[in-house]
Amino acid sequence: MISRALCFQHMDDEPPGLFGEFLEARGASIDTVMLHRGEEIPSLAPYDFLLVMGGAMDVWETEANPWLVAEKAAIREWAMERNRPFFGVCLGLQLLAEACGGEVSLAREAEVGIGRIDITSHHPVIARLPRQIHMMQWHHAEVSKLPEGATVLASSEVSPVQIMTLGDCMAGTQFHGELTPALVDRWAHLPQYIEWLEAALGPGAYARVRREALPLMPAMRRASSAMFAGLLSGLRMRKAA
């Protein structure tokens, strides 16, 4: 069903993680564009899946990150002209929303660490999820206006748009469902990440977040796997029709 995927990555330490594993397990090859390194976006024509990862930058920071302009144009082409499967994580969700006519702005407060997500819909993407899940949050911006045709599937106390779908084969999450234990352990060696955590949660935040996150990793993996399978089930229904 998916043979060739394209991934937009914005930081060295924000890789595809679990979603890369899920694609490869289904036999897909993945071409990753490291946008922050100046790599150019190829023609979208050969690809049947687009995965857009998170990053520390905001969608409006185009002067500091001029590649965001081309990325948003590519996402707009993908969603509005090609209408092929898409999954976005954190910044990836926000880029999809803005590229398709929505708006992104600063949230009333930063959302960092393990947080509760309330499922608010019965859409196929979240049909296999329990009514509440706990996932990793790491953002201070959020979707403040939905693009036309978008549907919200889940919310948190801080951010009303935690899972959003657009059409029958495009989805994104505000939370980070791609994380593996190895990725969480990498944070210990990244001074910028530790600084962000402590700014939001106080001194010693990394150790506390890691201690809370690691026992929840199997459940978080199951939730991410269920969402990904739900997205592909919508694609199967589209093809059957």
Salt bridges, closest charged atoms under 4 A:
ASP12 OD1 - HIS36 NE2 2.73
ASP12 OD1 - ARG37 NH2 2.99
ASP13 OD1 - ARG186 NH2 2.71
GLU14 OE1 - HIS176 ND1 3.98
GLU21 OE1 - ARG221 NH2 3.03
ASP31 OD2 - ARG4 NH2 3.10
ASP58 OD2 - HIS140 NE2 2.99
GLU71 OE2 - HIS10 NE2 2.59
GLU77 OE2 - ARG82 NE 2.85
GLU98 OE2 - LYS72 NZ 2.58
GLU109 OE2 - ARG108 NH1 3.30
GLU111 OE1 - HIS139 NE2 2.70
ASP118 OD2 - ARG116 NH2 2.99
ASP168 OD1 - ARG238 NH2 3.12
GLU178 OE2 - HIS176 ND1 2.95
ASP185 OD1 - ARG210 NE 2.70
